[in-house]
Structure formats: structure tokens, C-alpha cells
Amino acid sequence: MSIQAFTGMTIFLAILAFVCLYRAYVGPTAADRVVSINVISTKVTVLIAVISVVTEQNAFIDVALIYAMMGFIATISVSKYIEKGKLY
């Protein structure tokens, strides 16, 4: 793929991340906020992977995987806290 296609995907994902950020700010329920933050985390992971492909540096893939795991753990923790009121 060409650099222009990757640039277009990056811009599109960034715009969608800001739409999710708006939903996280306005969201009427806590569940809406958690889901939108999870979507933002996923989009950032994909953006890091795209940057890895464009710059041809494989170390960014490791960063993307760690970021995805941290986002998943944070989503599970916040969801459990919302449901039960405690984390244990």
C-alpha cells in the first residue's frame, strides 16, 4: 500500500477517536463511557500498528500489543467496579 493510503487511514481513525471521545464525555451512562474508552484504546492500538508499518520498525508492534493488553485489563476492571462496586 502507499503512504497516502496509510495517511488517510490514520486521519480517519483519529477523527473516529475524537467522536468516541465526545461519547465518553457526554455518555448518559457509565457503560457508554467505558465502551467508548475501550474503542479509543483499540483505535490507538491500530494507529500504533499503522505507524509501525509505515516506519518499518517492528518494536512498535510490541508497544501496540502491550497497549492493547493494558486497555483490556482497564476495561475489565472498570466494568467489574461498575457492576459490583469493588474490584475483588
Secondary structure, DSSP 8 states (H G I E B T S, - for coil): --HHHHHHHHHHHHHHHHHHHHHHHH-SSHHHHHHHHHHHHHHHHHHHHHHHHHHT-THHHHHHHHHHHHHHHHHHHHHHHHHHSS--
